[in-house]
Each structure stands twice: as C-alpha cells, then as structure tokens.
Amino acid sequence: MSRTLFHACHAATLDPARPGVWGAIEHACVLAENGRIVWIGSEADLPADRADGAARMDLNGRWITPALVDCHTHLVFAGDRSGEFEQRLSGVSYEAIARAGGGINATVAATRAASLETLVEMAEARIRLLMRSGVGTVEIKSGYGLDLDTERAMLLAAGEAARRAGVRLRRTFLGLHALPPEYADRRADYVRLMADEVLPALHGEGLVNAVDAFCETIGFTRQETNIMLEAAIALGLPVRLHAEQLSDQGGAALAAGHRALSADHLEHLSESGARAMAEAGTVAVLLPGAFYALKETKLPPMDVLRDLNIPIAIATDLNPGSSPLVSAPLAMNMACTLFGLTPADALAGMTRHGAKAMGVEGETGMLRAGLAADIAVWDVPAPAAIAYWIGLPGPQRLILAGEEVQP
C-alpha cells in the first residue's frame, strides 16, 4: 500500500465545508493512501500513530492547492493559425476570417492531413505545458476532424497523450463545431451524420465522456444543436455547450433544458438564460483567453451570475484560433482583471467548479478526504498570489494521485 504524508505546508483546500473563501488550513498536512486523500487537517491534530509507516514529503512551509482543472480545451490539432492573429490585428474580424475559409476549417484541413502519432505528440506537448502551470485534470474536445475517421483519431490522440503525460482526462465529442466544406450545401445531412452515425460509433468505442456543440451564427442553429444534444442524452451522455459567445442564440437555456454540465463563453447571456442555468445546476464556464484574443468588449453578465449563485468555472480554452493560451494561472489572472473575479473566485473556478463542469467533482477539484491526492505546491506567500502574478511559471511541485510528476 502506497502511503505518503505531505506536511509542513499551508493548504487552500477550496472545500466549502471549511470556513473562509479558501477553506484554508494553516500548518497543514495531507495523508494519501493509494492515490487518495485519507486525512487532511492541522498537523497538530494528526493522531500520533495515523501516519506510521508513511513516506514523508516536507513542503517547506509552502501553500498547497488542489491541482488545477482545465475544463475546456481544444488542444488536439495540427497546423498553425498565427497568420490569423496578424489579420485580426489589422482589423479583420473572427467571423470574416471564418467565412473566408479560415478559422476552424483551416485547422480541420491540417488535422485531417496529420498522422495519429503526430497528433499525439503535439497534444502531449501542449498537455505538459498546462501541467507546468499546475493542471492535473484536463478536458479535451474533438471537432477539428468533422468526419468519423479524424474525429476518432482526435479522441484516440487525446487519450494516448493524456496517458503519456499522466493527467486525468475527459474527452468531449464536438462534431457540431463547424460545417465542413464538403457539406456546404447539405447542412441537415451533416447534422444527422454526426448525431446518428458518428457519435454512436465513437461512444460505442468508449471514446466519449460528454458531448458539446457550437451554437452560434457561424456555427449551428438552436434547432440543429438540439438534434445533437438529444442524441447524446439518448446515449446516456452528459452535454455541454458553446453558448452565447458572439450573440444570444438561446443556447444557454437550451443546454439547461438538457441539464447540461456547463454552458461556456456566455458573453451575450440573457437573464432568462442565466435563470434556466441556475435552475438546472449548469456551471458557467468563462473563457477569458478567447475574450482577450478576440478583443471582445461585451462582458459576461457577472452580476447576474453572482446573484443567481451559478458556479463559475474558468478554463484556458486552449485552441489554435481564438485562445492560444497554455497557462492556467494566466487564465485566472485574466478572469480577475477582465471579468472582475476575486482571486478566490478564480482559484475555485479552476479547481472545484471546473471539476463540476467536467462531471468529476467526486474525484478531484478540492483537498478533501476521499478525493484524489492531486496537489499543486506553490512558492507564494498567500493563495491570492497565484492569480496576482502575470506570467507565474506554475507550482514548484505537481502531485497527481499521490505521486510527484515531472511535466
């Protein structure tokens, strides 16, 4: 039996059952057995014989938090879209680039042309960048294949890259991400293909943990999106949704109607959509990297989200077009600076609430007995410093399932 006592530290547990915004324990220790936390508290309260025989790791008075949870990424892809960054800087809009054949479809072409091993290697490198910033759990979406073979390859690559890197993973099928050129005049056929054939096939192969769609003027209509969400529910899969990023399409309310895990982006979220989310328990996932990269000006309705007590998660949205962001602490800093979150809000958003948005809140996202011993060790004077520093390189140590990893 593997047992380790992590001691001489201060813990920001993010456990709401503990007092204060951080759920903090000063002079803390954590006992892990077989990858899970079996005891956490003040070192002075640890029973004398509780840790007998355990290996000990002295954390030298540093702060520990749950390993971060990045609940929205598109990190499996090939190709490069830095040229689009230059276009946007010269005044060309994201929508105009997409309509001219760039955007998502440019990445689709490159991803279709890449080998499986190339996709794995590129994805692993990006996962390791996230790990260096403190991430221990990551969600990865498909959606740059838009056909059965490449969507399968993306999900396989996600699984193998996560295995090699050693992170916890959830894979999300995003077949309704963009309309591929070969279906330009057959939208209905494409939607039915993804919902009726591709999703069931990939689910049957054990490659899908959840289903997402891009409900937007440059994506898919509410009606088309609903076809996919209903197909997911029929297979017993939870759903998520890219909603209200560029306009209000009623996507958040649609997602909530299916008891979605999350609705993501939400800059144009209406109060009625937010109320539907609150009633359904749907998490709001905010993506400040895309807001920043696209130079958006319309903020998500933060006051409404707070007033309705909707859990707010934060994620990098790591993708090649609108959020080439590989730092979780920077995403937290952006969420504070751009959206007005507190540092405690931001850390909860990339731990406890991120886990809920992925459906893994029973596994990780807090330092609590019974959950995974996923721990980030930070050389900071207080937890707020994690979101305060711009360009913080990441934790000094990352411990996943009770074992230190080297990203």
C-alpha positions in Angstrom: 0.0 0.0 0.0 1.4 3.4 -1.0 1.2 6.0 1.8 2.7 9.4 1.8 2.4 12.3 4.4 2.7 15.7 2.8 3.5 18.1 5.7 5.0 21.4 6.7 2.6 23.4 4.4 -0.5 25.6 4.4 -3.5 24.3 2.5 -6.0 26.2 0.4 -8.4 23.3 0.2 -11.2 25.0 -1.7 -13.6 22.9 0.3 -16.7 24.9 1.0 -17.3 22.8 4.1 -14.3 24.6 5.7 -14.5 28.3 6.8 -13.3 31.1 4.7 -13.1 31.7 0.9 -10.1 29.4 0.6 -11.1 26.7 3.0 -7.6 27.3 4.4 -5.7 25.2 6.9 -2.5 26.6 8.3 0.3 24.3 9.3 -1.5 21.6 7.4 -0.7 18.0 6.4 -2.2 15.6 4.0 -2.1 11.8 4.3 -2.5 10.0 1.0 -3.0 6.2 0.5 -3.1 4.6 -2.9 -3.6 7.9 -4.6 -6.4 9.3 -2.5 -6.5 11.6 0.5 -7.4 9.8 3.6 -6.7 12.5 6.2 -6.3 16.3 5.9 -6.1 18.9 8.7 -3.8 20.8 11.0 -0.5 18.9 11.6 -1.1 19.4 15.4 -4.4 17.4 15.1 -2.9 14.4 13.3 -3.3 11.4 15.5 0.0 10.2 16.8 0.0 6.9 15.0 -2.1 7.8 12.0 0.9 8.2 9.6 3.1 5.4 11.0 5.0 3.8 8.1 4.1 6.5 5.6 6.8 8.2 3.5 7.1 11.9 4.3 7.4 14.8 2.0 8.4 18.1 3.7 6.9 21.0 1.7 8.9 23.7 3.5 6.1 25.9 4.5 4.7 26.4 1.0 1.0 26.7 0.1 -0.8 23.8 -1.5 -4.0 23.8 -3.5 -5.8 21.2 -5.5 -4.1 20.5 -8.8 -5.8 22.8 -11.3 -8.6 21.7 -13.5 -8.8 22.9 -17.1 -12.3 22.1 -18.1 -12.4 23.5 -21.6 -9.7 22.9 -24.2 -9.3 22.1 -27.9 -5.7 21.0 -27.7 -5.6 18.2 -30.2 -5.0 19.8 -33.6 -2.4 20.2 -36.3 -1.4 23.3 -38.3 -0.7 26.9 -37.4 -3.0 29.9 -37.4 -0.7 32.7 -36.3 -1.4 34.4 -39.6 -5.0 34.9 -38.5 -3.6 36.7 -35.4 -2.0 39.1 -37.7 -5.2 39.5 -39.7 -7.2 40.3 -36.6 -4.6 42.9 -35.5 -5.1 44.6 -38.9 -8.9 44.8 -38.3 -10.3 41.6 -39.9 -13.0 40.1 -37.6 -13.0 36.5 -36.4 -16.3 35.9 -38.2 -14.9 37.3 -41.5 -11.9 35.1 -41.3 -14.1 32.1 -40.7 -16.4 33.0 -43.6 -13.4 33.3 -45.9 -12.3 29.8 -45.3 -10.0 30.3 -42.3 -10.9 29.7 -38.7 -11.9 26.3 -37.7 -12.0 24.8 -41.2 -8.3 25.8 -41.7 -7.4 23.7 -38.7 -9.7 20.9 -39.9 -7.7 20.6 -43.1 -4.4 20.4 -41.3 -5.7 17.9 -38.7 -7.2 15.6 -41.3 -3.8 15.5 -43.0 -1.8 14.7 -39.9 -0.9 11.2 -38.7 -2.2 9.8 -35.4 1.3 9.8 -33.9 1.8 13.5 -34.9 -1.5 14.4 -33.2 -0.4 12.5 -30.1 3.0 14.2 -29.9 1.6 17.7 -30.4 -1.2 17.1 -27.9 1.2 15.7 -25.3 3.5 18.7 -25.6 0.5 21.0 -25.0 -0.7 19.0 -22.0 2.7 19.2 -20.5 2.7 23.0 -20.8 -0.6 23.0 -18.9 0.8 20.7 -16.3 3.8 23.0 -15.8 1.2 25.7 -14.9 -0.4 23.4 -12.3 -3.1 21.5 -14.3 -3.7 17.9 -13.2 -7.1 17.3 -14.9 -8.0 18.4 -18.5 -10.9 18.2 -20.8 -10.2 17.8 -24.5 -12.7 18.3 -27.3 -12.7 16.8 -30.7 -14.2 19.0 -33.5 -11.2 19.5 -35.9 -12.0 16.4 -37.8 -15.7 16.7 -38.8 -15.7 13.2 -40.2 -15.7 9.8 -38.5 -12.0 8.9 -39.1 -10.5 12.2 -38.0 -12.8 12.7 -35.0 -11.8 9.2 -33.9 -8.2 10.0 -34.4 -8.5 13.1 -32.3 -10.1 11.3 -29.4 -7.6 8.5 -29.6 -4.8 11.0 -29.6 -6.3 12.8 -26.6 -6.4 9.5 -24.7 -2.8 8.5 -25.5 -1.3 12.0 -24.9 -3.0 12.2 -21.5 -1.8 8.7 -20.6 1.8 9.5 -21.5 1.7 12.8 -19.6 -0.1 11.3 -16.6 -3.1 13.7 -16.3 -6.7 12.9 -15.5 -8.8 13.3 -18.8 -12.3 13.7 -20.0 -13.0 13.5 -23.8 -15.8 15.6 -25.3 -17.2 15.0 -28.8 -17.7 18.2 -30.7 -18.9 17.1 -34.1 -21.0 20.2 -34.4 -18.1 22.6 -34.3 -18.1 23.9 -37.9 -19.7 22.8 -41.2 -17.0 21.1 -43.4 -16.7 22.3 -47.0 -17.9 19.1 -48.4 -21.3 19.6 -46.7 -21.6 23.3 -47.6 -25.0 22.7 -49.3 -26.1 19.8 -47.1 -26.3 21.2 -43.5 -29.1 18.8 -42.5 -27.3 15.8 -43.8 -24.1 16.7 -41.8 -26.0 17.2 -38.6 -27.8 13.9 -39.0 -24.5 12.2 -39.8 -22.8 13.4 -36.7 -25.8 12.7 -34.4 -27.0 9.4 -35.9 -23.8 7.7 -37.0 -20.5 9.3 -35.8 -21.5 9.9 -32.2 -22.9 6.4 -31.6 -19.9 4.8 -33.3 -17.4 6.8 -31.1 -19.4 6.3 -28.0 -19.5 2.6 -28.7 -15.7 2.5 -28.8 -15.5 4.1 -25.4 -14.0 7.4 -26.6 -16.7 9.9 -25.5 -17.4 11.2 -22.0 -19.6 14.1 -22.9 -21.0 15.9 -26.0 -20.7 19.6 -26.9 -21.7 21.8 -29.9 -21.1 25.4 -31.1 -24.4 27.1 -31.1 -23.7 30.4 -32.9 -24.4 32.3 -36.1 -21.1 31.0 -37.6 -21.7 27.6 -36.1 -25.1 25.8 -35.7 -28.6 26.9 -35.0 -30.5 26.2 -31.9 -32.6 23.6 -33.7 -29.5 21.8 -35.2 -27.8 21.9 -31.8 -30.8 20.3 -30.2 -30.6 17.3 -32.5 -27.1 16.6 -31.3 -27.9 17.2 -27.6 -30.9 14.8 -27.8 -28.7 12.2 -29.5 -26.3 12.5 -26.6 -29.0 12.2 -23.9 -30.4 9.1 -25.7 -27.0 7.5 -25.3 -26.8 8.5 -21.6 -24.0 11.0 -22.2 -23.9 14.4 -20.4 -23.9 17.5 -22.5 -22.1 20.9 -22.6 -22.5 23.8 -24.9 -20.5 26.7 -26.5 -23.2 29.3 -25.9 -23.8 33.0 -26.3 -20.2 33.8 -27.3 -20.8 36.2 -30.2 -24.6 36.6 -30.0 -27.6 35.4 -28.0 -28.9 32.3 -29.7 -30.7 30.9 -26.7 -28.1 28.2 -26.3 -27.7 28.5 -22.6 -31.4 27.9 -22.0 -31.3 25.0 -24.5 -28.3 23.5 -22.6 -30.1 23.9 -19.3 -33.1 22.2 -20.6 -31.0 19.1 -21.1 -29.5 19.5 -17.6 -26.1 20.3 -19.2 -22.9 20.1 -17.1 -21.9 23.6 -18.4 -22.6 26.4 -20.8 -19.3 28.0 -21.9 -18.3 31.6 -23.1 -21.6 33.4 -22.2 -20.6 37.0 -23.1 -24.1 37.5 -24.6 -26.0 35.5 -21.9 -29.5 36.8 -21.2 -31.0 36.9 -17.7 -33.6 34.3 -18.7 -30.8 32.0 -20.0 -29.0 32.5 -16.7 -32.1 31.7 -14.7 -32.5 28.5 -16.7 -28.9 27.6 -15.9 -29.4 28.3 -12.2 -32.5 26.1 -12.1 -30.7 23.2 -13.9 -27.4 23.5 -11.9 -25.5 24.2 -15.0 -22.0 25.6 -14.5 -21.0 28.9 -16.2 -17.6 28.4 -17.8 -15.9 31.7 -18.6 -13.0 31.7 -21.1 -11.0 34.9 -20.7 -8.3 33.9 -23.2 -10.8 34.0 -26.1 -12.3 37.2 -24.8 -8.8 38.7 -24.7 -7.5 37.3 -28.0 -10.6 38.4 -30.0 -10.6 41.8 -28.3 -14.2 41.4 -27.2 -15.8 44.3 -25.3 -19.1 42.8 -24.1 -18.5 41.2 -20.7 -20.4 38.1 -19.4 -23.2 39.3 -17.1 -21.2 38.8 -13.9 -23.7 40.4 -11.6 -26.5 38.1 -12.8 -24.3 35.0 -12.4 -23.4 36.0 -8.9 -27.0 37.0 -7.9 -28.2 33.6 -9.1 -25.3 31.7 -7.3 -24.3 30.0 -10.5 -21.0 28.2 -10.1 -18.3 30.0 -12.3 -15.5 27.9 -13.7 -12.5 29.3 -15.6 -10.6 27.5 -18.4 -7.9 28.2 -20.9 -9.9 27.3 -24.0 -6.6 26.3 -25.4 -7.1 26.3 -29.2 -5.2 27.5 -32.3 -7.5 30.2 -33.4 -9.1 32.2 -30.6 -7.2 31.3 -27.4 -3.6 30.0 -27.8 -3.3 30.1 -24.0 -1.2 27.5 -22.2 -1.1 28.9 -18.7 -3.8 28.2 -16.1 -2.6 30.9 -13.7 -2.7 33.5 -16.5 -6.3 32.5 -17.3 -7.1 33.1 -13.6 -5.4 36.5 -13.7 -7.3 37.4 -16.9 -10.6 36.3 -15.2 -9.8 38.7 -12.3 -8.7 41.6 -14.4 -11.2 41.3 -17.3 -14.2 39.9 -15.6 -13.9 41.1 -12.0 -13.5 37.8 -10.2 -11.7 37.7 -6.9 -8.5 35.6 -6.7 -10.5 33.1 -4.6 -13.3 33.0 -7.2 -10.6 32.4 -9.9 -9.0 29.6 -8.0 -12.4 28.0 -7.2 -13.1 28.3 -10.9 -10.0 26.3 -11.9 -10.5 23.7 -9.2 -13.8 22.9 -7.6 -16.1 24.5 -10.2 -14.0 23.3 -13.1 -14.4 19.7 -11.8 -18.1 20.2 -11.6 -18.2 21.4 -15.2 -16.5 18.2 -16.2 -18.6 15.9 -14.1 -15.6 14.9 -12.0 -16.4 16.7 -8.7 -16.4 13.4 -6.9 -12.8 12.7 -8.0 -10.9 16.0 -7.8 -11.0 19.8 -7.5 -10.7 20.0 -3.7 -8.4 18.9 -1.0 -10.8 16.7 1.0 -10.7 13.1 2.4 -11.9 10.7 -0.2 -10.8 12.7 -3.3 -7.7 12.1 -5.4 -4.5 13.3 -3.9 -4.0 15.8 -6.7 -1.9 18.6 -5.2 -0.1 21.7 -6.6 2.7 23.1 -4.3 3.2 26.9 -4.8 6.1 29.0 -3.6 3.8 32.0 -2.8 3.1 34.0 0.3 -0.7 33.6 0.0 -3.1 31.8 -2.3 -4.1 35.1 -3.9 -0.6 35.4 -5.4 -1.4 32.6 -7.8 -3.8 34.8 -9.7 -2.0 38.0 -8.9 1.3 37.4 -10.7 1.2 37.9 -14.5 3.2 35.1 -16.0 3.7 33.0 -12.9 5.5 29.9 -14.2 3.5 27.4 -12.2 3.8 25.4 -9.0 7.1 24.1 -7.7 5.7 20.6 -7.5 2.8 18.8 -9.0 1.5 15.7 -7.3 -1.1 13.5 -9.0 -2.8 10.6 -7.3 -0.2 10.9 -4.5 2.8 10.8 -6.7 5.1 13.7 -7.8 5.2 14.1 -11.6 7.7 15.9 -13.8 5.9 17.6 -16.7 
